[in-house]
């Protein structure tokens, strides 16, 4: 039974394809967005002010560069 391709050609296309940088994401992941919306909803129910700046816990952190 014939195979779908020779092993000498394995991985040639993927390695020769140019790497394109990903576009930056525009929205928060659903889990973080839901957490933020819950926080805002609870503040409004309690009659507390809702700041226009989001709480730090719901903002994704930037990855720190490795020292050295």
C-alpha positions as CSV (number, residue, x, y, z in Angstrom):
1,X,0.0,0.0,0.0
2,X,1.5,3.4,-1.0
3,X,2.2,6.1,1.6
4,X,1.1,9.7,1.4
5,X,4.5,11.0,0.9
6,X,8.2,10.1,1.2
7,X,10.0,10.7,4.5
8,X,12.6,12.7,2.7
9,X,10.1,15.5,2.2
10,X,8.8,15.5,5.8
11,X,8.7,18.9,7.4
12,X,10.0,20.8,4.4
13,X,7.0,23.1,3.8
14,X,6.5,24.1,7.4
15,X,10.2,25.0,7.9
16,X,10.3,27.0,4.7
17,X,7.2,29.0,5.4
18,X,8.0,32.6,6.6
19,X,7.0,33.3,10.2
20,X,4.4,36.1,10.4
21,X,4.0,37.9,13.8
22,X,0.5,37.6,15.3
23,X,-1.8,40.6,15.4
24,X,-2.3,42.0,18.9
25,X,-5.5,40.9,20.6
26,X,-8.1,43.5,20.9
27,X,-10.3,42.1,23.7
28,X,-9.7,40.4,27.0
29,X,-10.1,36.7,27.2
30,X,-13.6,35.7,28.3
31,X,-12.6,34.7,31.8
32,X,-11.0,38.0,32.6
33,X,-13.8,39.9,30.9
34,X,-16.4,38.1,33.0
35,X,-14.4,38.8,36.1
36,X,-14.2,42.5,35.3
37,X,-18.0,42.7,34.5
38,X,-18.8,40.9,37.7
39,X,-16.7,43.3,39.7
40,X,-18.4,46.3,38.1
41,X,-21.9,44.8,38.6
42,X,-21.2,44.2,42.3
43,X,-19.9,47.7,42.8
44,X,-23.0,49.2,41.2
45,X,-25.3,47.0,43.3
46,X,-23.6,48.1,46.5
47,X,-23.9,51.8,45.5
48,X,-20.1,52.1,45.3
49,X,-18.5,54.2,42.6
50,X,-17.2,52.4,39.6
51,X,-13.9,53.9,38.5
52,X,-13.2,54.4,34.9
53,X,-9.8,52.7,35.4
54,X,-10.1,49.0,35.7
55,X,-8.8,47.2,38.8
56,X,-5.3,45.9,38.4
57,X,-6.4,42.3,39.1
58,X,-8.3,42.1,35.9
59,X,-5.6,43.6,33.6
60,X,-3.3,41.1,32.1
61,X,0.3,41.6,33.3
62,X,3.2,42.1,30.9
63,X,5.7,39.4,31.0
64,X,8.9,40.5,32.6
65,X,12.2,40.1,30.8
66,X,14.6,37.5,32.2
67,X,17.5,39.2,34.1
68,X,20.9,39.1,32.5
